[in-house]
Amino acid sequence: MMIISILGMAGAFNGVTTTAYYDCDVLKKQSGKYHNATDLLLKNYNDDFCFLGTKEAIAFQKDLLDYDENRVEFIEIEDNSLDDIFEKVYAQISKIKDTEKVILDITHGFRHQPISAIFSATMHKFLNNSQLDIIFAKQVVMHKSYEYIYLNEYIDMTQLSLLLTGFIRTLNFINTVEIDNLNTLAFENFSKALFSNDFKKLEASYKNLEITLLQAKKNKKFDHLRELFEQVEDTIIEFKDFDKKEIYERYMILANLMFEKNYYLISLTYLFEAIRLYATTTFHKKNIINNYAWEKFDMYGLNRDVMSTITQKEFEDYRENYYDKNFPSLYSKNATEFETIADEYKKLKDLRNDLTHINHKKSQPNIKGDLYELLNNIGSLIENDILKDLKK
């Protein structure tokens, strides 16, 4: 274990050494009188120490304290540099293994130093999931006694706020912190189901996340995060009654949501499948695709055949078109609607092809604008049910 502490000038007054009473119950250490918090650490922990302070603070504490030079490292920091203490705390924590523990004591120091140290240590914990305890001796009676407390709960809340903010912006949640009375796994499971296109798990994970958010808003411990929890609710509201919608309607929801989060290729993929499945579903509802084919044939093949009928385009290996053969007037009776769909479908395929097949020589100057237009146009075709009067 490594113990990191910020040094100050406590322990002497007008050249006379002083002591104060420290209540160490929460640390499970010996309470009593010590020169300062640094003195307390040295006398109660048999571990490696890293003490950071200004040149003056280091010199002062070296004269005051009884320490083993083999276990103590003094690191000089610049008096007014936020960057310096941030980098040096981070560097010290980075030296230890993930399985080891770090205790950061921020009781002493000047002005911004403890705050910068907390931020550095928290950032390391967030990025590397290290084991970190942050402790602080708060004053109980003016100039007479101090009581140690853990600040871990505040650090966990900071991490959680970062994770929630990231989830709101990206829909992704990588579980790096365990919080009492909060099922953080519910967020992670929702993300995994969403980005793996697992609709069954998505429906279950949404309901679980919905319950988790409701419980969190009722817990006073999370009062200061209430607004973030409400933003998460707003972000996932489209998944309410998701299982009651047609599959192509779900695809449209996801296409729009992924667009909002700047996942353009994923958005295009959902939009591509939405228009195809809308057309195929309508063909089935109008009995152009019979129930046997709907239940037994692969959906990819059905979608391909339907869109080939609508666009009058053939694949190189395309077999004789079943719909043209069995419903010879199908295209002529629905030409206006088919041509409208075909126009948007071609634009969609072209844009999707450009994004899917990486081309380092070709730029895409207006992907967002082109996709936004397609989402609106195709979304409108589906919402208005352009094939509702499909004729055989």
C-alpha positions in Angstrom: 0.0 0.0 0.0 1.1 3.5 -0.7 0.2 6.5 1.4 0.4 9.9 -0.2 0.1 13.1 1.9 0.2 16.8 1.2 2.6 18.6 3.6 1.9 21.9 5.3 3.5 23.9 8.1 1.4 22.5 11.0 3.3 21.1 14.0 5.0 24.1 15.5 4.2 27.7 16.5 6.8 30.5 17.1 9.5 27.8 17.1 7.8 25.6 19.7 6.5 22.2 18.7 2.8 21.6 19.2 0.3 18.8 19.2 -3.4 18.3 18.6 -5.8 15.5 19.3 -6.8 13.3 16.3 -9.8 11.0 16.5 -8.9 8.1 14.3 -11.8 5.7 14.9 -12.9 5.6 11.3 -9.4 4.7 10.2 -9.2 2.0 13.0 -6.0 3.5 14.2 -4.8 4.9 17.5 -6.5 8.2 18.4 -4.4 10.6 20.4 -2.1 13.6 20.3 0.2 14.1 17.2 2.2 17.0 15.8 0.1 16.8 12.7 -1.6 14.4 10.3 1.7 13.5 8.7 3.0 12.5 12.1 -0.1 10.4 12.7 0.4 8.5 9.4 4.0 7.7 10.1 3.2 6.3 13.6 0.2 4.2 12.5 1.0 2.8 9.1 3.8 0.5 8.3 3.8 1.2 4.5 5.5 3.3 1.9 5.0 7.0 2.1 5.1 9.8 -0.5 5.0 13.3 1.0 4.5 16.2 -1.4 5.2 19.8 -0.4 6.9 23.0 -1.2 10.6 23.3 -0.5 9.8 25.1 2.8 7.2 22.6 3.9 9.5 19.7 3.3 12.4 21.3 5.2 10.0 22.1 8.1 8.5 18.6 8.3 11.9 16.9 8.0 13.1 18.7 11.1 9.8 18.0 13.0 9.1 14.3 12.2 10.6 11.0 13.1 10.7 9.0 9.9 12.4 6.1 8.1 14.2 7.3 5.1 13.9 3.9 3.5 10.1 4.1 3.5 9.6 7.8 2.9 9.9 9.8 -0.4 9.7 13.6 -0.3 8.7 15.2 -3.6 9.0 18.9 -4.0 6.1 20.8 -5.7 5.8 24.3 -6.9 3.9 26.5 -4.5 1.3 28.0 -6.9 1.2 25.3 -9.7 -2.0 23.3 -10.1 -0.5 21.3 -12.9 2.6 20.4 -10.9 0.8 18.7 -8.0 -1.7 17.1 -10.3 1.0 15.5 -12.4 3.0 14.4 -9.4 0.1 12.8 -7.5 -1.0 11.1 -10.7 2.6 9.8 -11.4 2.9 8.4 -7.9 -0.4 6.5 -8.1 0.5 5.2 -11.6 3.6 3.5 -10.2 1.6 0.9 -8.1 -0.2 -2.2 -9.3 -4.0 -2.2 -9.7 -4.2 -4.7 -6.9 -2.5 -2.4 -4.4 -4.2 0.3 -2.4 -3.6 4.0 -2.2 -4.5 6.3 0.7 -4.4 10.0 0.0 -4.5 12.3 3.0 -5.4 15.9 2.1 -5.6 17.3 5.6 -2.6 19.6 5.1 -1.4 21.8 2.3 -1.9 25.3 1.1 -4.9 26.7 -0.8 -5.4 24.7 -4.0 -3.0 21.9 -3.3 -5.4 19.4 -1.7 -8.1 20.1 -4.3 -5.7 19.5 -7.2 -4.5 16.3 -5.5 -8.1 15.0 -5.1 -8.8 15.8 -8.8 -5.7 13.9 -9.9 -6.3 10.9 -7.7 -10.0 10.8 -8.8 -9.0 10.9 -12.4 -6.6 8.0 -12.0 -9.3 6.0 -10.2 -11.8 6.8 -12.9 -9.4 5.8 -15.8 -7.7 2.8 -14.1 -10.1 1.6 -11.5 -7.5 1.7 -8.8 -8.2 1.2 -5.1 -8.3 4.6 -3.6 -9.2 6.0 -0.2 -9.2 9.7 0.4 -9.0 10.8 4.0 -9.3 14.2 5.7 -9.0 15.3 9.3 -11.8 17.8 9.8 -11.6 20.3 12.7 -14.0 19.5 15.5 -13.1 22.1 18.2 -11.3 25.2 17.0 -7.5 24.6 17.3 -7.9 21.7 19.7 -9.1 18.5 18.0 -9.6 16.8 14.6 -11.7 13.9 13.4 -10.8 11.8 10.4 -13.4 11.1 7.7 -13.4 9.3 4.4 -14.2 11.3 1.3 -14.7 8.3 -0.9 -18.4 8.8 -1.2 -17.9 12.2 -2.8 -15.3 10.7 -5.1 -17.8 7.9 -6.1 -20.4 10.5 -6.8 -18.0 12.5 -9.0 -17.3 9.3 -11.0 -20.9 8.5 -11.2 -21.8 12.0 -12.5 -19.1 11.6 -15.2 -20.5 8.1 -16.2 -24.1 9.4 -16.3 -23.1 12.4 -18.4 -21.3 10.1 -20.8 -24.3 7.8 -21.0 -26.6 10.8 -21.8 -24.3 11.9 -24.6 -23.3 8.5 -26.1 -25.7 5.9 -24.7 -22.7 4.0 -23.6 -21.9 3.1 -20.0 -18.8 1.2 -18.9 -19.2 0.2 -15.3 -16.2 1.4 -13.4 -17.6 2.1 -10.0 -19.7 0.3 -7.4 -22.2 2.6 -5.6 -24.2 1.5 -2.6 -28.0 1.5 -3.3 -27.5 1.9 -7.0 -27.6 -0.8 -9.6 -24.9 0.5 -12.0 -25.0 -2.8 -13.8 -28.5 -1.8 -15.1 -26.9 1.0 -17.1 -24.2 -1.3 -18.5 -26.6 -4.0 -19.5 -28.8 -1.5 -21.3 -25.8 -0.3 -23.3 -24.6 -3.8 -24.2 -28.1 -4.8 -25.4 -28.5 -1.7 -27.4 -25.2 -1.8 -29.2 -25.5 -5.6 -29.9 -29.0 -5.2 -31.4 -30.4 -7.7 -28.9 -34.0 -6.5 -28.8 -35.1 -9.1 -26.3 -32.4 -8.1 -23.8 -33.0 -4.4 -24.7 -36.6 -4.6 -23.6 -35.7 -6.3 -20.3 -32.8 -4.1 -19.6 -34.9 -1.0 -20.3 -37.4 -2.0 -17.7 -34.7 -2.8 -15.2 -33.0 0.6 -15.9 -36.4 2.3 -15.5 -36.8 0.8 -12.0 -33.2 1.7 -11.1 -33.8 5.3 -12.0 -37.0 5.5 -10.1 -35.3 4.1 -7.0 -32.3 6.5 -7.4 -34.6 9.5 -7.5 -36.3 8.4 -4.3 -32.9 8.0 -2.5 -31.8 11.2 -0.7 -28.2 10.1 -1.1 -28.5 11.0 -4.8 -30.4 14.2 -4.4 -27.6 16.2 -6.0 -27.6 13.9 -9.0 -31.4 14.0 -9.5 -31.2 16.2 -12.6 -28.8 13.8 -14.3 -31.1 10.8 -13.5 -34.0 12.8 -15.1 -31.9 13.5 -18.2 -31.2 9.7 -18.5 -34.9 9.1 -18.3 -35.5 11.6 -21.1 -32.7 10.0 -23.1 -34.3 6.5 -23.0 -38.0 7.5 -23.0 -38.3 6.3 -26.6 -37.8 2.7 -25.4 -41.0 2.8 -23.3 -43.4 0.3 -24.8 -40.7 -0.5 -27.4 -41.9 -4.2 -27.5 -45.4 -3.1 -28.6 -44.2 -1.4 -31.8 -43.6 -2.9 -35.2 -40.0 -3.8 -35.7 -39.5 -1.3 -38.5 -40.9 1.4 -36.1 -38.2 0.3 -33.6 -35.6 0.6 -36.3 -36.8 4.2 -37.0 -36.5 5.1 -33.4 -33.0 3.7 -33.2 -32.0 5.4 -36.5 -33.1 8.8 -35.2 -31.5 8.2 -31.7 -28.2 7.1 -33.2 -28.2 10.2 -35.4 -28.7 12.4 -32.4 -25.6 10.7 -30.8 -23.5 11.1 -34.0 -23.4 7.4 -34.8 -24.0 8.1 -38.4 -23.2 4.6 -39.9 -25.3 2.9 -37.3 -28.1 5.3 -37.9 -27.9 4.6 -41.7 -28.0 0.8 -41.0 -31.1 1.1 -39.0 -32.7 3.4 -41.5 -31.8 1.0 -44.3 -33.5 -1.9 -42.5 -36.5 0.2 -41.5 -37.6 1.0 -45.0 -37.0 -2.5 -46.3 -38.9 -4.1 -43.4 -41.7 -1.6 -43.7 -42.2 -2.6 -47.3 -42.0 -6.3 -46.6 -44.4 -6.1 -43.6 -46.9 -4.2 -45.8 -46.6 -6.9 -48.6 -47.4 -9.5 -45.9 -50.4 -7.5 -44.5 -51.8 -7.2 -48.0 -51.3 -11.0 -48.6 -48.8 -10.5 -51.3 -46.4 -12.5 -49.1 -48.4 -15.4 -47.7 -48.1 -16.6 -44.1 -46.0 -19.6 -45.0 -43.3 -17.5 -46.7 -43.5 -15.0 -43.8 -42.8 -17.6 -41.2 -40.5 -19.9 -43.1 -38.4 -17.8 -45.4 -35.4 -15.8 -44.3 -36.1 -12.1 -43.8 -33.1 -11.0 -45.7 -34.3 -12.8 -48.8 -37.9 -11.5 -48.4 -36.6 -7.9 -48.0 -34.3 -8.3 -51.0 -37.1 -9.6 -53.3 -39.6 -6.9 -52.1 -37.2 -4.1 -52.7 -36.2 -5.5 -56.1 -39.8 -5.4 -57.0 -40.3 -1.8 -55.8 -37.1 -0.5 -57.4 -37.2 -2.8 -60.5 -33.5 -3.5 -59.9 -32.0 -7.0 -60.0 -28.9 -8.5 -58.3 -26.5 -10.4 -60.5 -27.7 -13.7 -58.9 -31.3 -12.6 -58.6 -33.7 -15.4 -59.3 -37.0 -15.0 -61.2 -39.0 -12.3 -59.4 -41.8 -14.1 -57.6 -43.9 -10.9 -57.2 -43.6 -9.8 -60.8 -44.5 -13.3 -61.9 -47.5 -13.9 -59.6 -48.7 -10.3 -59.4 -48.0 -8.9 -62.9 -49.9 -5.7 -62.4 -48.3 -5.0 -59.0 -45.8 -2.5 -60.2 -48.0 -0.6 -62.7 -50.8 -0.3 -60.1 -48.4 1.2 -57.5 -45.9 2.9 -59.7 -46.1 6.3 -58.0 -45.6 5.0 -54.5 -42.9 2.6 -55.6 -41.0 5.3 -57.5 -41.1 7.6 -54.4 -39.7 4.8 -52.2 -37.1 3.8 -54.9 -35.8 7.4 -55.1 -35.1 7.7 -51.4 -33.9 4.1 -51.2 -31.2 4.8 -53.9 -30.0 7.9 -52.0 -29.9 5.8 -48.8 -27.9 2.9 -50.5 -25.4 5.3 -52.0 -24.7 7.1 -48.7 -24.6 3.9 -46.8 -22.2 2.4 -49.4 -19.9 5.4 -49.2 -19.7 5.1 -45.4 -19.5 1.3 -45.1 -16.7 0.9 -47.7 -13.9 3.1 -46.3 -12.4 5.4 -48.9 -9.5 7.5 -47.8 -9.5 9.5 -51.0 -13.1 10.5 -51.0 -14.4 13.1 -48.5 -18.0 13.3 -47.2 -18.7 17.0 -46.9 -22.2 16.8 -45.7 -22.9 13.4 -44.2 -24.9 14.9 -41.4 -27.1 17.0 -43.7 -27.7 14.2 -46.2 -28.6 11.7 -43.4 -30.8 14.2 -41.7 -32.8 14.7 -45.0 -33.1 10.9 -45.5 -34.3 10.4 -41.9 -37.0 13.0 -42.4 -38.0 11.8 -45.9 -38.1 8.1 -45.2 -39.5 8.7 -41.7 -42.4 10.6 -43.3 -43.0 7.8 -45.9 -43.3 5.3 -43.1 -45.3 7.5 -40.7 -47.8 8.3 -43.4 -47.9 4.7 -44.5 -47.2 5.3 -48.2 -48.2 1.7 -49.1 -51.4 1.7 -47.1 -53.4 1.4 -50.3 -51.2 -1.1 -51.9 -53.0 -2.8 -54.9 -52.4 -6.3 -56.2 
